Amino acid sequence: MSVDAGAGMSLADEIAIQRRRLPRLHRRDLPVYVAVGVVGVVALCAVAAPVLAPHDPAEQDLLFQFGSPSRDHPLGTDDLGRDVLSRLIYGSRVAAQVGLISVGIAILAGVPIGLAAGYAGRWVDTLLMRVMDALLAFPPILLAMAVIAGLGPGIRNAMIAIGIVFMPTYARLARGSALVIKEMDYALAARALGAGPARVVLRHIVPNSLAPILVQASLGIGIAVIAEASLAYLGLGSQPPNPSWGIMLRQASSFLEEHWFASIPPGAAIFVLVLSVNVIGDHLRDVFDPRLRGR
């Protein structure tokens, strides 16, 4: 009877059912759409900062310090009379660079180490993983500060330091995937047919390890943004007069009692971007994990 009822359903009825399902789908995925929109806006600001910024981020007007929001300065000015909105827009460049480059460094350095340790095993696994464990033994911010102390302060060295801090996470993730996948039937069959280690790793292990690595990378971008802002706040990351959200927070912290509102724009920018990246990363985890896909 259910088959006959389904066969007798008209096209209009089917369309009506699908329309009733769509609003629930949109309400469920609305946070993801908003998060993607926020990340898209930040990316647009990073790419088109000279076009979108209403003022030069380094232009000073000492007669208009801590100016209130106005048509010319929508978010007001800072302690040196610089336009806050323009500095936020240019600061998105630093956030985008740090998020992408530092995570890229961690992936390019950590994933090959993890794959080599997981596939080779024995003393190779022991040696490489003990090095990664040694890096994990340091608190992340202290390890980053130690690397920058050796390389010198600056945005480039901050990205390298953050990449080194994140490297053990991707190494252990890739190692775990390699340990599981190399014992799968298709990997064992490839080795039985004479495939070498490089072919097995590149053809079978790497493609099947991408999902967890991509999820971790999406979450790591948000952590990298916070790490760079922390280093810039301590004077070890991006250096003045280069606009950075961490530098804006550090400068605003000196005037919290009289002008507490100066810390809100950079703090809100960091909060919204990191939250959006985490929402996207959580959604990617649900998509790639078959146990959560039907939830």
Secondary structure, DSSP 8 states (H G I E B T S, - for coil): -HHHHHHT--HHHHHHHHHHHHHHHHHHHHHHHHHHHHHHHHHHHHHSHHHH-SS-TT---GGGTT----SSSTT-B-TTS-BHHHHHHHHHHHHHHIIIIIHHHHHHHHHHHHHHHHHH-HHHHHHHHHHHHHHHTS-HHHHHHHHHHHH-SSHHHHHHHHHHHHHHHHHHHHHHHHHHHTTSHHHHHHHHTT--HHHHIIIIIHHHHHHHHHHHHHHHHHHHHHHHHHHHHTTSSS-TTS--HHHHHHHHHTTTTT-GGGGHHHHHHHHHHHHHHHHHHHHHHHHH-TTTTT-
